[in-house]
């Protein structure tokens, strides 16, 4: 069996395409098991808003690529022009770059390392992480740590959350006078809440499908929570809106904003 890394990211595919191949957490175990049945001896899936990548020990990279399209109900040719495939040493180098944040949209951002560790844990839990991928991920994590401790790649790096705050600060003279709405309750929204709360906005609101999750997050930052279904009633009250959810469909559409 040979090591392959294949997938697409923000450099090779537009957002509309990336959104169609996201693996949602609740179906990850099922997808990994499906890959292991006849396609790969080992498999791991890294799926974020900016990339979907399959790390496999397999002799059938083309079949794995075809499975990726089929799994997401896409035609065999719909993904071909966006996909990249790395083999052996190239796959290892790519994994090192990804873990170190060198392949990220925001150079050096630290979130990708945590996401990669979660991908390894999910594969291990599903029984699809064998010797080859275990070594790959452990070495990737070690390289990422070394890169951050011996270079300045992370010294001035910003996460997408920090970038959102910096963009807002360029638009508004002071964030202390602005009402901030965060849609979602996951890791990225939590990071956004941390960074925006540090600026002391006039009000911080968290909207989520599950009110309880929104309330827990909002409480940590002295904010308020609302259900996603009431978004239309409250959208006009806010100056800054950040949306980051696992939904395969847009939460904010043109009609809602207008």
Helices and strands as residue ranges (DSSP letters): E 2-9, H 15-18, G 19-21, H 25-36, E 42-47, E 51-58, H 61-71, G 80-82, E 84-87, H 89-99, H 111-126, H 131-150, H 160-171, G 175-177, E 179-183, H 187-197, E 203-208, H 211-220, E 224-227, G 228-230, H 231-234, G 235-237, E 240-243, H 254-257
